[in-house]
């Protein structure tokens, strides 16, 4: 799969997720065969005002490349400046524009999926970014603002006409957030309307879902979000299934816990113990979901204050399951 001049090993892509797709998690996903990892969204305003926390989110490890670094904002001039900063500091293979985030604190400022309501402004933003960087610019959108305002095809054409190199479409409106079923037919409509690669997103929880989306929409790539939470194996299994038609087995419980511990160690090294332990509470609950007595273990992990204690609980749980 090609995005601009960037060739991906496979078309199975990690979706950008705030509070999830940080560097430690992206490295794990990449090791599991993900074709392209995407960062958490980064504030354009934060970048141009030297916000320290925002700058920390620009870090990219050589082990995780190729990387799509996503930024959000709604001012063409600010977005252009932010794109130049991203290109010079992080040197990502792709710079992505967020037009999909549905959260109230984002859309109330006119960012994220609020831009679905502003086609002319969106055109200016994409054009301003494309004109100042050599890195391919892509865009991630939803099907529309709500069911009465489905305009993904219009937005996709605007993005392509202003230089975007690919477009990812989440098959839900902003008003749906993550509820209901994703409407893959809109993804198919977008694919038919543009010549740049189209990446389908929404309700991909298994390799079988991925091949079904490709068959139904004709999309060029698959983007996995919630289906990858606690399940980085989905990338390896999906890429293998698309290439060979063979369905690899699900990971054993011991492997799930081993990766959870590796994730914890990486996060401690990256963010320090205090932050890492608290952020790992959600990740560990995802890793062990569906395993025997997982609710009891989850409660224990959520009360843990240290990395060593969290690791002890996971190792003891691993022994119980073996």
QUIDA-V481598 format. One record per residue. N is the residue number from 1. RES is the residue in one letter. SS is DSSP state (H for helix, E for strand, L for the rest). Layout:
# QUIDA-V481598
((N & RES & SS) (N & RES & SS))
This chain:
# QUIDA-V481598
((1 & X & L) (2 & X & E) (3 & X & E) (4 & X & L) (5 & X & L) (6 & X & E) (7 & X & E) (8 & X & L) (9 & X & L) (10 & X & L) (11 & X & L) (12 & X & E) (13 & X & E) (14 & X & E) (15 & X & L) (16 & X & L) (17 & X & L) (18 & X & L) (19 & X & L) (20 & X & L) (21 & X & L) (22 & X & L) (23 & X & H) (24 & X & H) (25 & X & H) (26 & X & H) (27 & X & H) (28 & X & H) (29 & X & H) (30 & X & H) (31 & X & H) (32 & X & L) (33 & X & L) (34 & X & L) (35 & X & L) (36 & X & E) (37 & X & E) (38 & X & E) (39 & X & L) (40 & X & L) (41 & X & L) (42 & X & E) (43 & X & E) (44 & X & H) (45 & X & H) (46 & X & H) (47 & X & H) (48 & X & H) (49 & X & L) (50 & X & L) (51 & X & L) (52 & X & H) (53 & X & H) (54 & X & H) (55 & X & H) (56 & X & H) (57 & X & L) (58 & X & L) (59 & X & L) (60 & X & L) (61 & X & L) (62 & X & H) (63 & X & H) (64 & X & H) (65 & X & L) (66 & X & L) (67 & X & E) (68 & X & E) (69 & X & E) (70 & X & E) (71 & X & E) (72 & X & E) (73 & X & L) (74 & X & L) (75 & X & L) (76 & X & H) (77 & X & H) (78 & X & H) (79 & X & H) (80 & X & H) (81 & X & H) (82 & X & H) (83 & X & H) (84 & X & H) (85 & X & H) (86 & X & H) (87 & X & H) (88 & X & H) (89 & X & H) (90 & X & L) (91 & X & L) (92 & X & L) (93 & X & L) (94 & X & E) (95 & X & E) (96 & X & E) (97 & X & E) (98 & X & E) (99 & X & E) (100 & X & L) (101 & X & L) (102 & X & L) (103 & X & L) (104 & X & H) (105 & X & H) (106 & X & H) (107 & X & H) (108 & X & L) (109 & X & L) (110 & X & L) (111 & X & L) (112 & X & H) (113 & X & H) (114 & X & H) (115 & X & H) (116 & X & H) (117 & X & H) (118 & X & L) (119 & X & H) (120 & X & H) (121 & X & H) (122 & X & H) (123 & X & H) (124 & X & H) (125 & X & H) (126 & X & H) (127 & X & H) (128 & X & H) (129 & X & H) (130 & X & H) (131 & X & H) (132 & X & H) (133 & X & L) (134 & X & L) (135 & X & L) (136 & X & E) (137 & X & E) (138 & X & E) (139 & X & E) (140 & X & E) (141 & X & E) (142 & X & E) (143 & X & L) (144 & X & E) (145 & X & L) (146 & X & L) (147 & X & L) (148 & X & L) (149 & X & L) (150 & X & E) (151 & X & L) (152 & X & H) (153 & X & H) (154 & X & H) (155 & X & H) (156 & X & H) (157 & X & H) (158 & X & H) (159 & X & H) (160 & X & H) (161 & X & H) (162 & X & L) (163 & X & L) (164 & X & L) (165 & X & L) (166 & X & E) (167 & X & E) (168 & X & E) (169 & X & E) (170 & X & E) (171 & X & L) (172 & X & L) (173 & X & L) (174 & X & L) (175 & X & L) (176 & X & L) (177 & X & L) (178 & X & L) (179 & X & L) (180 & X & L) (181 & X & L) (182 & X & L) (183 & X & L) (184 & X & H) (185 & X & H) (186 & X & H) (187 & X & H) (188 & X & H) (189 & X & H) (190 & X & H) (191 & X & H) (192 & X & H) (193 & X & H) (194 & X & L) (195 & X & L) (196 & X & L) (197 & X & E) (198 & X & E) (199 & X & E) (200 & X & E) (201 & X & E) (202 & X & L) (203 & X & L) (204 & X & L) (205 & X & L) (206 & X & L) (207 & X & H) (208 & X & H) (209 & X & H) (210 & X & H) (211 & X & H) (212 & X & H) (213 & X & H) (214 & X & H) (215 & X & H) (216 & X & H) (217 & X & H) (218 & X & L) (219 & X & L) (220 & X & L) (221 & X & E) (222 & X & E) (223 & X & E) (224 & X & E) (225 & X & L) (226 & X & H) (227 & X & H) (228 & X & H) (229 & X & L) (230 & X & L) (231 & X & L) (232 & X & L) (233 & X & H) (234 & X & H) (235 & X & H) (236 & X & H) (237 & X & H) (238 & X & H) (239 & X & H) (240 & X & H) (241 & X & H) (242 & X & H) (243 & X & H) (244 & X & H) (245 & X & L) (246 & X & L) (247 & X & L) (248 & X & L) (249 & X & L) (250 & X & L) (251 & X & L) (252 & X & L) (253 & X & H) (254 & X & H) (255 & X & H) (256 & X & H) (257 & X & H) (258 & X & H) (259 & X & H) (260 & X & H) (261 & X & H) (262 & X & H) (263 & X & H) (264 & X & H) (265 & X & H) (266 & X & H) (267 & X & H) (268 & X & H) (269 & X & H) (270 & X & H) (271 & X & H) (272 & X & L) (273 & X & H) (274 & X & H) (275 & X & H) (276 & X & H) (277 & X & H) (278 & X & H) (279 & X & H) (280 & X & H) (281 & X & H) (282 & X & H) (283 & X & H) (284 & X & H) (285 & X & H) (286 & X & H) (287 & X & H) (288 & X & H) (289 & X & L) (290 & X & L) (291 & X & L) (292 & X & L) (293 & X & L) (294 & X & H) (295 & X & H) (296 & X & H) (297 & X & H) (298 & X & H) (299 & X & H) (300 & X & H) (301 & X & H) (302 & X & H) (303 & X & L) (304 & X & L) (305 & X & L) (306 & X & L) (307 & X & H) (308 & X & H) (309 & X & H) (310 & X & H) (311 & X & H) (312 & X & H) (313 & X & H) (314 & X & H) (315 & X & H) (316 & X & H) (317 & X & H) (318 & X & H) (319 & X & H) (320 & X & H) (321 & X & H) (322 & X & L))
